[in-house]
Amino acid sequence: MKIMKGEEYFLIPEKVVLFYLLLTPIRPPVKKWVTFPEEKVEEDFLAIISVHPMREDAVRDFLRKAHLNWEFIDDLLANEKIKRLSYQSYQYFMRKNVNREE
């Protein structure tokens, strides 16, 4: 991609252009019918904790960023999708694995 600075043209790789586009601030949409895409918070959360157990403070931070409350975790615990573990005086949450012996 070429851009002009003063009277000179500069070549800029597409990766750099994409990087700057990603850094562009998001503004409210002009049309009222435009909405953000639905997030798959449960799937994302389960995918994360299936690989790395998450400490309770990190779970609370995740919930805050996703605009969720603790009921989300209570529902996952009640449906036995996740489990709570204690390790070195910390509480951790991990995905319940049906293939692994507990």
PyMOL commands that set and color helices and strands:
alter all, ss='L'
color gray80, all
select helices_A, chain A and resi 14-22+41-51+56-65+71-78
alter helices_A, ss='H'
color red, helices_A
select strands_A, chain A and resi 2-5+8-11+54-55+82-87+90-95
alter strands_A, ss='S'
color yellow, strands_A
deselect
rebuild
show_as cartoon
